[in-house]
Amino acid sequence: MRLKEVKLFFQEGSSDKVYYARIVPAGANGFDVVVQWGRRGSTLQQGKKALKVSLEKAEATLERLKREKMNKGYEELTDGTRPAEVAPPMGQGSGSKATGVRKRVGRVAQLLNPVDQHDVEGLLSNDAVVAQQKLDGTRVLCHVVDGEVLPTNRNGQKTALADDIVHGLIHLPNGTVVDGEVMRHGGETIYWLFDVLEFAGEDVSAEPYVRRFERLTDEIEPGLSEPARVLETAWTTKQKRALYERLQQAGAEGIVFKRKDAAWSAGRPSSGGTQLKCKFIASADVVLVENAGNAYRMQVYENGKARDVGNVFSGTTNESRAMLDAQLAKGRSVVAEVRYLYATDNLNLFQPVFVRARDDKAPKDCSIEQLKRTNKDVVDHD
């Protein structure tokens, strides 16, 4: 019997990746759906999307994965459809052919790569870099067209925006595009602006960031009304250190660093870049109790009873997943260290990352008291 498999690829801008899925036998009358993914030509990551299920369910899972990926712009690898040697520019590749997503009507946002904590000192002392708070809100770019405000998400697709925020931008000149984040703060929702890409019909995205921010404060801010505001920016080493310390003490999500001389560019660089983010990361020891379909269910103990705190997959490797799956298949739970951003209101870990398995700690020692919550209501401003 020949078991089914799917081979897909995605190419556009800086993205050049593949996604493979296949059905493999897993014991008597059972089947797994094994998936591989990653940058084309590199060592692929591997996991499982179904474990020891019937052939019918495995085939249904395979078809669902294929449909979801193709709706996002992936193409099926066939004799007649092959990846190009070099990924085409944004708007000309696989993503532009996606049928399951909304049409792109605006600019794609500039996205930031993360930096580790040990890189922060160099950025704080670098006079060519400014700092801003990393907000935990919703990214929105606003285009003023013919006296109306068109809000788009980070992918350039039309999105919703509260009427009071729209009214706060309506007096900006036609042909203006601003970038910011919508965040709940102090009982109100505020649109925090931190960049301008077009002003009164002039494309200013190639200007250095310091000049674009001057436009924000000198030309954009006077035309704003509540609840639209310009985000505070720290320019000197002293200001950056003070901002960094205040954000950490207040329990904010993190800090962003931007080069003063950098032009704006769409999308996320494959590595590094002119705009970087540092999240204030916490760590915890959790008990991994199950492979819940390519993600591991985490638990901690509260008053002697186990409770779920979400699933983790990021940070695992082909080798660590093989080890975890082998232990779980024997009925053994695994204590693991995970990094995460904060615990949500229902105590799920937000953006957990697997660090390592621990054989020096018992499951009962993984208590709920170790979890950290982030103050999502804090915005550092004048």
Beta strands, then each sheet from edge to edge (+ up, - down):
strand 1: 5-12
strand 2: 15-25
strand 3: 31-39
strand 4: 45-53
strand 5: 75-76
strand 6: 113-114
strand 7: 129-134
strand 8: 138-145
strand 9: 148-152
strand 10: 176-185
strand 11: 188-199
strand 12: 202-203
strand 13: 228-230
strand 14: 254-259
strand 15: 275-279
strand 16: 282-291
strand 17: 296-302
strand 18: 305-312
strand 19: 334-340
strand 20: 342-343
strand 21: 349-350
strand 22: 353-358
sheet 1: 4+ 3- 2+ 1- 5+
sheet 2: 6+ 15+ 14- 7+
sheet 3: 9+ 8- 10+ 11- 12+
sheet 4: 9+ 8- 10+ 11- 13-
sheet 5: 18+ 17- 16+ 19- 22+
sheet 6: 20+ 21-
end
